[in-house]
Amino acid sequence: MGAVTGRGDPIMTPKSRSTSTTRARYGAVGVALAPAVMLTAIVAHPFIARLPDAQAVGAAVEAGTTSWGIVHLLTAVGSTLVALAFLAIRGYLRDAGEERSSAWALPFVIVGSAFYGLLPALEFAPMAAALAGGDAEATQAALQPWFVSILATSALLFAIGVLGFARGIAAVRVLSRPLTRLVVTALVVWAAARFVPLGAVQFYVQALAGIVALWPLAFQMWRRPEPAQVGAASAA
């Protein structure tokens, strides 16, 4: 067992400090990549004014089954990366001494992201119907109750988790005060956007809020992979 301080914290050796730095920087890359992938998927997604809309989905699928499949595969990857990004942020906040809000919030974000990742999986059904010569619109209409319930569940779970992270970020001094306000506001907007069944909000507002919320954190994690402890920051 390694040496510990009087408070029970492990003493950082050069090797362990290097490992911590590498981990934080890999995490920073993931935090920056996740919203970028989601933004790319959403920009490439055919615009649908109101969700759900079986007729609009059917028309979009018929217009291009291959592009429809690629976009939704990318969306599922992006949702997975979002969950991993918050896992990295949780580790960074823990290193800064935040042991309350982000700890209980993380499972909500992960499960909410998992449910959100089911939505693009459902969207492969109308694509398969179109490829088989079936009715893509009717297939989407049949799935609509499942789509709505999964979207609502994912939005609720994700919102609870993201609000917990917002509290955790506000509680520690990992960012400047203006950036903290910006990131916390963007997280709240991101969480709220998932409840709004309008395409402009679901697609563009949500994607931009993710960029604004996560990129400042990613930059800080890269620039300062060992955050100041809450107690040390308060005493400074």
N, C-alpha and C positions, 0 to 999 in steps of 0.2 A: 504494500500500500504506500502511496506517495506521501510526502510530508504535507502537513496542513498548518494553517495559521491558528492563532488562538481562538478565532471565531469558528473554526472548523472548515474554513474554505481551503481548497488545495492551493499550494504554493506553485506559481507559474514558473516553470523552468524554460530556458530558451527553446527546447524542443516542443514542449506543450504549447508555448506561445505561438510558435510557428504553425503548429497544427491548427490552433484556434483561428489564426489569421487566414490560413488557407480555406478553412471551412466557411468563415464569414464571407470571403470573397467569392467562393463558389455560390454561396447563398445569394449574394448580391447579384450575380449574373442571372440566377433563376428568378429573383424578384423583378429584375428589369425585363426579362424575356417574357414572363407570363402575360402581362397586359398587352405587350406588343403582338404576341401571337393572337390573343383575343381580338385586338383591334384589326389585324389583318383578316381574320376570319369574318368579322362582322362587316368590314368594308366590302369584302368580296361576296357577301350574302345578298341574294336578290332582295330588294326592298319590299317589305310587306307593311302596309300602313297600320294595320291593327291585328293583334294576335289574340286568339288563333283565327286564321282565315283559310279554310280548306280550299276555296276556289283559287285564291292567290297562290297557295302552295302548289296546287295541281298545275297551274299555268307555268310556274317557275320550274317545276320538275320537267314538264314536257319540253320546255325551252332548252334544257341542257342537263341530262341526267349525270354526266361525268362531273361537271363543275359543281352540281348540287352535292354529290357524294364527297368530293374533295373538301368543299367548304365545311360540311358537317363533321367530317373526320378531323379537320383542323380545329373546329370548335371544341370537340371532345378532348383533343390534346391540350388546348388552351385551358379548359376547365381543370384538367389534372395539374397543369403547371401552376395555376392559381392556388390550388391546395398546397402544393409544395412550397410556393412562395411564402404563404403564411406560416408554414412550418419553419422556414428559415427566419422569418421575422420573429416568431416566438422564441427561437434560440437566441437571437440578438437581444431581444428585450429581457430575457432571462439573464444574459450576461451583464445587462445594465442594472440588474437587481429587481426587475418587475416580476413578481411571483404570483400575482393575484388575477387580474382581469384576463390577460392573454392566455393564462393556463387553462381556465375553464372555457374560454372562447374558441380555442383551437379545434376541439372536436366538432363544434357547430359549423365552423367554416369547412372542415374536411367533408363532413356528411352532406352539408348543403351543396358543396361543389360536386360531390358524387351524384346527387340527385340531378343537378344541372347538367351533368355529363350524360344523363339518360335521355335528355331531350333530343340532341342530335342523333342518338341511336334510333329513337322513334321515327325521325325524319328519313331514315333509310327505307322505311316501309313503302311510302308512296313512290320512291325511286324504283324499288324492286317491282312494284305493280306496273309502273310505266314500261320497264324493260321487258316484263312478261306479257305486255299487251293488255294489261288490265286498266282499271280506272284509278288514277293517282288521286284525284279529288275525293272520290268515295272512300278510298283507303284512309286518307288523312282525316276525313270527317268521322270515320269510325273510331279513330285513335284520339279524337279531340278531347273527350272527357279525361282520358289518361294524361294527355299533354297538360291540360289545365291543372289537374291535381298535383302532378309532379312539379310543374313550374311554381305553383303556390307553396308547396312544401319546401322546395329548394330555396325560394326567396325568403321564407320565414327563418329557416335555419341559418342561412347565410347572413341575414340581417342581424340576428342575435349575436353570431360570432364576430362579425365585423364591428359592431358597436362595442363589443368587449375589447377588441384590439384598439379601437379608437380611444377608449378609456385608458388602456395600458400605455399607449403612445403619449397621451396627454400627461400621464403620471410621471414619466421619466424624461430626462433631458438629453435624448439622443439626437434631437433636431433643435434648431433655433426656434424661438417663440413664434415668429411669423410662419415658418415652414410647418411647425406643429399644427397651427391653426389651419393652414392650407390642407395638410394631409388628413387631419381629422374631419374637416368639412367634406373633402372628396370621398372619404370612406362612407360618411353618412349618405351622400348623394348616390354613391355606388349601390349601397344597400337598398335605398328607397327606389332606385330606378328599376329594380327587378320586379317590383310590385305593379308597375305601370304598364298596361297592355297596349302601348302604342309603339309602333316600330321605331320611330325616331328616338324614343327614350330607351327602349330595350336594347337597341343596337348602338346608337352613336353616343348618347349621354352616358350610358353605362361604360362603354369602352373608353371614352375620354376620362371619365372619373377614375377608372382603374389606372390609367397612365399617371394622372396627377397625384393619386394616392401612393402609388408604389415606386415611381421613379426617384423621388427625393429620398426615400428610405434606401433604395438600392445604391444610390450615389453615396449616402452616408455610410452604409455598410462596407462599401469598397474603400472609401477614403479613410474611415476610422474603424477597422475591423474589431478593435477592442474598445467597446463603449465605456464611458465613465460610469462607475457605480453610482446609484441614486444617493447613497449616504455620502460618498466622496464629493459628488456634485453639489450637494446641499451645504457641505462644510466649506466648500471652496469660496 
